[in-house]
Amino acid sequence: MTPRRGEVWLLDLGMAEKVRPALIVSVAYGDHDRALITVIPHTTSLRGSHYEISVPVPFLKPGAFLVQNVATYPVVRAVRKLGAVRGEQLDIITAGMLRWLGC
C-alpha cells in the first residue's frame, strides 16, 4: 500500500527521531519519479509554538503536527497506515506549513 496525501502513517524517522506518526503532505509520485514522501511528524511533546498545529484525530494521542519539521523520506520508511485526517484538517495543517515556509 502506498501512502497518500492526507493519511497518517507510522514512519521510521531514523535513530534520533524514532518511529512516530506522520502526516503525508506530498502528492502521489509517478512511475518515473523517485519513491519519496514528504511528511509532517506528529508530536505529543508540545512547547506552545505557533507551528504546532493541533487537530484532533481519534487514532492519535493528544498532540500536534509539527510543521517546522517538514521532511522527505523514501517510501520504504512508511511502516503502516494509522488513519487519515479530514479535508478541512488537512487545510489547517497545510496553512500552518505555508506560514512556516513564508508562502
Sequence and secondary structure as in RCSB ss.txt:
>XXXX:A:sequence
MTPRRGEVWLLDLGMAEKVRPALIVSVAYGDHDRALITVIPHTTSLRGSHYEISVPVPFLKPGAFLVQNVATYPV
VRAVRKLGAVRGEQLDIITAGMLRWLGC
>XXXX:A:secstr
    TTEEEEEE  TTT EEEEEE S    TTS  EEEEEEEES     TTEE    TTS S EEEGGG EEEEG
GGEEEEEEE  HHHHHHHHHHHHHHHT 
